[in-house]
Amino acid sequence: MKAYDLAELAVRNLRESVLRNSLTTVGIAVGVASLVAMLSLGIGLQQLANRRLKKSGLFDTVVVTSRRDLRSRGQPGARRIC
């Protein structure tokens, strides 16, 4: 088949099945919109969690101890250095 014949066949098929084409277009639009919405929601929630964790101050301090200090923590009379 030549390119002209293929183009004519494609245009005729588009004209004959308007409902199917419009439903396909609406389905694609809804799918893309839902994908964009889910991605933006996920990124927004991640940024919100990061901001709240930074505000809380939980990760501002790093404590370095030896294994011996960790073992003696549970024992009564253990010495704590702060």
Buried (B, 14 or more C-beta within 10 A) or exposed (E): EEEEEEEEEEEEEEEEEEEEEEEEEEEEEEEEEEEEEEEEEEEEEEEEEEEEEEEEEEEEEEEEEEEEBEEBEEEEEEEEEE
